[in-house]
Amino acid sequence: MARRSSAFPEKIAQDLMQRILSGEFDESNMLPSERALQEAYSVSRTVVREALKLLAARGLVTTGTGQGAVISKNLTAPAIDALLLAFHRSHVRVDDLLSTRLMLEPEVAALAAEHATPLQIRRLYDLSQAMADLAKSDQPVRAASLSYDVNAQFHGLLAQASQNPVLEILVGVLVGIIWRQQNTIDLRQPPELHARTALQHEAITRAVAAHDPAAARLAMIEHLVTSRQNLAAVPGSLTELIQSLYS
């Protein structure tokens, strides 16, 4: 007979989380079926479902009718949500986030200049060109929305090129928060600002391709200072963003 205990769902969720993080399910990207989990842990179907709900609440899996639990590809999303609430309670301002990026990302760019692979460098050039193409678009509203995504991809790839996974996660979280802020509030930035961003991305990429850490660091500082100026119109707190996400 299946064992029952209110502690079982949490224990099973913790065990499955460790198995997910260890990469046990990487190839299938899915957890075993509910029946298989019942047999593996000798528990009821209700206990298994409660455990899966706990994993879903933490952003580790998604569940849906007619399919098993699928492992989430973006594991930084839950961290972004949690930090947004923590920042809101601490009255964090957008400028605080930008100051943190100024401390972090110039060194990320310098490390990328030392460690980026040829494939990563080619991809950085591709993203720079994508930003330049969007700046020339005859659909400015759509282009502005897409440019935020390209921008986030560029900074994420640069962090990945540093070959330090901790930096990749931290940059992904910070950029993700600012990306949500930009997509929540209409900044009405003119195309020339996106064109300038494209040029600055290209300058960073050239420095990375030349394996010049000092030049990459300076190019990133210039880019972030410009971004700070462009975001001057964003409200000082994250209140509007919090309300839009959780109202």
C-alpha positions as CSV (number, residue, x, y, z in Angstrom):
1,M,0.0,0.0,0.0
2,A,1.3,3.5,-0.8
3,R,2.6,5.4,2.2
4,R,0.9,8.7,3.1
5,S,2.5,11.7,4.9
6,S,2.2,15.4,4.5
7,A,6.0,15.5,4.4
8,F,6.3,13.1,1.4
9,P,5.5,15.7,-1.4
10,E,8.3,18.0,-0.2
11,K,10.8,15.2,0.2
12,I,10.0,13.9,-3.3
13,A,10.1,17.4,-4.7
14,Q,13.5,17.9,-3.2
15,D,14.8,14.6,-4.6
16,L,13.5,15.4,-8.0
17,M,15.0,18.8,-7.9
18,Q,18.4,17.3,-7.2
19,R,18.0,14.9,-10.1
20,I,17.0,17.7,-12.4
21,L,20.0,19.8,-11.4
22,S,22.3,16.9,-11.8
23,G,21.2,16.6,-15.4
24,E,19.6,13.2,-15.1
25,F,16.7,14.1,-17.3
26,D,18.6,16.3,-19.8
27,E,18.1,14.1,-22.9
28,S,14.3,13.7,-22.6
29,N,13.6,17.1,-20.9
30,M,10.7,15.4,-19.2
31,L,10.2,13.8,-15.8
32,P,9.0,10.1,-15.6
33,S,5.3,9.6,-15.8
34,E,3.1,9.9,-12.6
35,R,2.7,6.1,-12.5
36,A,6.5,5.6,-12.7
37,L,7.0,8.2,-9.9
38,Q,4.4,6.4,-7.8
39,E,6.2,3.2,-8.2
40,A,9.7,4.7,-7.7
41,Y,8.8,6.4,-4.4
42,S,6.0,4.0,-3.2
43,V,3.5,6.8,-2.8
44,S,0.0,7.6,-4.0
45,R,-0.9,9.5,-7.1
46,T,-2.0,12.4,-4.9
47,V,1.4,12.7,-3.3
48,V,3.2,12.6,-6.7
49,R,0.9,15.4,-8.0
50,E,1.5,17.5,-4.9
51,A,5.3,17.1,-5.4
52,L,5.0,18.1,-9.0
53,K,3.0,21.2,-8.0
54,L,5.8,22.2,-5.7
55,L,8.3,21.9,-8.5
56,A,6.0,23.9,-10.8
57,A,5.6,26.6,-8.2
58,R,9.4,26.9,-8.1
59,G,9.6,27.3,-11.9
60,L,11.5,24.0,-12.3
61,V,8.8,22.2,-14.4
62,T,5.6,23.0,-16.3
63,T,2.6,20.7,-16.3
64,G,-0.3,20.4,-18.6
65,T,-3.2,18.3,-19.5
66,G,-2.2,15.2,-21.6
67,Q,1.5,15.5,-21.0
68,G,4.0,14.8,-18.2
69,A,6.0,17.3,-16.3
70,V,8.4,19.1,-18.6
71,I,11.6,20.6,-17.2
72,S,11.7,24.3,-17.6
73,K,14.4,25.6,-20.0
74,N,14.6,29.0,-18.3
75,L,15.6,28.4,-14.7
76,T,16.4,32.1,-14.0
77,A,12.8,33.2,-14.4
78,P,11.8,32.2,-10.8
79,A,14.9,34.1,-9.5
80,I,13.8,37.2,-11.4
81,D,10.3,37.0,-9.9
82,A,11.7,36.5,-6.4
83,L,14.2,39.4,-6.8
84,L,11.6,41.7,-8.2
85,L,9.5,41.3,-5.0
86,A,12.6,41.6,-2.8
87,F,13.7,44.8,-4.6
88,H,10.3,46.2,-4.4
89,R,10.2,45.7,-0.6
90,S,13.6,47.3,-0.3
91,H,12.6,50.3,-2.5
92,V,15.2,49.5,-5.1
93,R,15.3,52.0,-8.0
94,V,16.1,51.4,-11.6
95,D,19.2,53.4,-11.2
96,D,20.4,51.0,-8.5
97,L,20.1,48.1,-11.0
98,L,22.1,50.1,-13.6
99,S,24.8,50.9,-11.1
100,T,25.1,47.2,-10.3
101,R,25.5,46.5,-14.0
102,L,28.3,49.1,-14.2
103,M,30.1,47.2,-11.5
104,L,29.6,43.8,-13.0
105,E,29.4,43.8,-16.8
106,P,32.6,45.7,-17.8
107,E,34.5,42.8,-16.1
108,V,32.3,40.3,-17.9
109,A,33.2,41.9,-21.2
110,A,36.9,41.8,-20.2
111,L,36.6,38.1,-19.4
112,A,34.8,37.4,-22.6
113,A,37.7,39.0,-24.5
114,E,39.9,36.4,-22.9
115,H,37.7,33.4,-23.3
116,A,35.1,33.8,-26.0
117,T,35.1,31.0,-28.6
118,P,35.0,31.7,-32.4
119,L,31.4,30.6,-32.5
120,Q,30.4,33.0,-29.7
121,I,32.2,35.9,-31.4
122,R,30.3,35.2,-34.7
123,R,27.1,35.1,-32.8
124,L,27.9,38.4,-31.1
125,Y,28.5,40.0,-34.5
126,D,25.1,38.5,-35.7
127,L,23.3,40.1,-32.8
128,S,25.0,43.4,-33.4
129,Q,23.9,43.3,-37.0
130,A,20.3,42.3,-35.9
131,M,20.2,45.4,-33.7
132,A,21.4,47.6,-36.6
133,D,18.7,46.2,-38.9
134,L,16.0,46.8,-36.4
135,A,17.1,50.5,-36.1
136,K,16.4,50.8,-39.8
137,S,12.9,49.2,-39.6
138,D,9.9,51.0,-41.0
139,Q,7.8,49.5,-38.1
140,P,9.4,51.4,-35.1
141,V,7.0,50.1,-32.4
142,R,7.6,46.4,-33.3
143,A,11.3,47.1,-33.8
144,A,11.6,48.7,-30.4
145,S,10.1,45.6,-28.8
146,L,12.3,43.2,-30.7
147,S,15.4,45.3,-29.9
148,Y,15.0,44.7,-26.2
149,D,15.0,41.0,-26.8
150,V,18.1,41.2,-29.1
151,N,19.8,43.4,-26.4
152,A,19.1,40.9,-23.7
153,Q,20.5,38.1,-25.9
154,F,23.6,40.0,-26.6
155,H,24.4,40.6,-22.9
156,G,23.5,37.1,-22.0
157,L,25.8,35.7,-24.7
158,L,28.6,38.0,-23.6
159,A,28.3,36.7,-20.1
160,Q,28.3,33.1,-21.4
161,A,31.5,33.9,-23.3
162,S,33.1,34.8,-20.0
163,Q,33.0,31.1,-19.3
164,N,31.9,31.8,-15.8
165,P,28.4,30.3,-15.3
166,V,27.8,32.4,-12.1
167,L,28.3,35.6,-14.1
168,E,26.0,34.3,-16.8
169,I,23.2,33.7,-14.3
170,L,23.7,37.0,-12.6
171,V,23.7,39.0,-15.8
172,G,20.7,37.1,-17.1
173,V,18.7,38.0,-13.9
174,L,19.7,41.7,-14.0
175,V,19.1,42.1,-17.7
176,G,15.9,40.2,-17.4
177,I,14.5,42.5,-14.8
178,I,15.4,45.6,-16.8
179,W,14.1,44.0,-20.0
180,R,10.7,43.5,-18.2
181,Q,10.8,47.1,-17.1
182,Q,11.4,48.3,-20.6
183,N,8.6,46.2,-22.0
184,T,6.2,47.3,-19.3
185,I,6.7,51.0,-19.8
186,D,6.6,52.7,-23.2
187,L,9.8,54.6,-23.4
188,R,9.1,55.8,-27.0
189,Q,12.8,55.7,-27.8
190,P,13.7,57.0,-31.2
191,P,15.4,54.6,-33.8
192,E,18.7,56.5,-33.5
193,L,19.1,55.3,-29.9
194,H,18.8,51.7,-31.1
195,A,21.3,52.5,-33.9
196,R,23.7,53.8,-31.3
197,T,23.2,50.7,-29.2
198,A,24.0,48.6,-32.3
199,L,27.3,50.5,-32.8
200,Q,28.2,50.1,-29.2
201,H,27.5,46.4,-29.3
202,E,29.7,46.2,-32.4
203,A,32.5,48.0,-30.6
204,I,32.3,45.6,-27.7
205,T,32.3,42.6,-30.1
206,R,35.3,44.0,-32.0
207,A,37.3,44.2,-28.7
208,V,36.2,40.7,-27.7
209,A,37.2,39.4,-31.2
210,A,40.6,41.1,-30.8
211,H,41.0,39.5,-27.4
212,D,41.6,42.9,-25.9
213,P,40.2,42.9,-22.3
214,A,40.9,46.6,-21.6
215,A,39.1,47.7,-24.8
216,A,36.2,45.5,-24.1
217,R,35.9,46.8,-20.6
218,L,35.9,50.5,-21.8
219,A,33.5,49.8,-24.6
220,M,31.0,48.2,-22.1
221,I,31.3,51.1,-19.7
222,E,30.5,53.5,-22.6
223,H,27.5,51.4,-23.5
224,L,26.1,51.1,-20.0
225,V,26.6,54.9,-19.4
226,T,24.6,55.5,-22.5
227,S,21.9,53.0,-21.5
228,R,21.7,54.8,-18.1
229,Q,21.0,58.1,-19.9
230,N,18.4,56.5,-22.2
231,L,16.6,55.0,-19.2
232,A,16.4,58.3,-17.4
233,A,12.7,58.6,-18.2
234,V,11.9,55.3,-16.4
235,P,10.1,55.8,-13.1
236,G,12.5,55.7,-10.1
237,S,11.0,52.7,-8.4
238,L,9.8,49.2,-9.6
239,T,6.3,49.8,-8.4
240,E,4.7,50.0,-11.8
241,L,6.4,46.8,-12.9
242,I,5.4,44.9,-9.8
243,Q,1.8,46.0,-10.2
244,S,1.7,45.1,-13.8
245,L,3.1,41.6,-13.1
246,Y,1.1,40.7,-10.0
247,S,-2.2,42.7,-10.3
